[in-house]
Amino acid sequence: MNFLTKHIDAIRKLCSKHYVKQLYAFGSVLTHRFDTDSDVALIVDFDSVTVEDYAEQLLRPQVLP
């Protein structure tokens, strides 16, 4: 099981909470070379949101456990 599959429920919850329309992963997280020293590279496409909602989400970064 890869990292993204292992954390898919938490990823979906965060995407829903933070107005994410589409999320793309790239790099080593998609390969067998991914390990504890690797980072997770993502491209995020957000839904249209108000400036206030965007600023609130920007100031509250989330980290997966």
C-alpha positions as CSV (number, residue, x, y, z in Angstrom):
1,M,0.0,0.0,0.0
2,N,1.5,3.3,-1.0
3,F,1.4,6.5,1.1
4,L,-1.5,8.1,-0.7
5,T,-3.7,5.0,-0.5
6,K,-2.9,4.6,3.1
7,H,-4.1,8.2,3.9
8,I,-6.8,8.5,1.3
9,D,-9.7,9.1,3.8
10,A,-7.7,11.9,5.6
11,I,-6.8,13.4,2.2
12,R,-10.4,13.4,1.0
13,K,-11.5,15.0,4.3
14,L,-8.9,17.8,4.0
15,C,-9.8,18.4,0.4
16,S,-13.5,18.8,1.2
17,K,-12.8,21.1,4.2
18,H,-10.4,23.3,2.2
19,Y,-12.4,23.8,-1.0
20,V,-10.1,21.6,-3.2
21,K,-11.7,20.8,-6.6
22,Q,-8.8,18.6,-7.8
23,L,-5.6,17.3,-6.3
24,Y,-2.7,15.9,-8.3
25,A,0.3,14.1,-6.9
26,F,3.6,13.8,-8.7
27,G,7.2,12.7,-8.0
28,S,8.5,9.9,-5.9
29,V,5.3,9.5,-3.9
30,L,3.9,7.7,-7.0
31,T,6.9,5.3,-7.2
32,H,8.6,2.6,-5.3
33,R,11.4,5.0,-4.4
34,F,9.2,6.9,-1.9
35,D,10.5,6.6,1.6
36,T,10.6,8.4,5.0
37,D,13.0,11.0,3.6
38,S,10.8,11.9,0.7
39,D,8.4,14.7,0.4
40,V,4.9,14.6,-1.1
41,A,4.6,16.9,-4.2
42,L,1.0,18.1,-4.9
43,I,-0.7,20.4,-7.3
44,V,-4.0,21.8,-5.9
45,D,-6.9,23.2,-7.9
46,F,-9.3,25.1,-5.6
47,D,-13.0,25.7,-6.1
48,S,-14.0,29.3,-6.3
49,V,-14.1,30.7,-2.8
50,T,-14.5,34.1,-1.2
51,V,-11.4,36.1,-0.2
52,E,-12.3,35.6,3.5
53,D,-12.5,31.8,3.1
54,Y,-9.3,31.6,1.1
55,A,-7.4,33.7,3.7
56,E,-8.7,31.6,6.6
57,Q,-7.6,28.4,4.9
58,L,-4.3,29.8,4.0
59,L,-3.5,30.7,7.6
60,R,-4.5,27.3,8.9
61,P,-2.1,24.8,7.2
62,Q,-2.8,21.1,7.9
63,V,-0.4,18.2,8.2
64,L,-1.4,14.6,7.9
65,P,-0.5,12.4,10.9
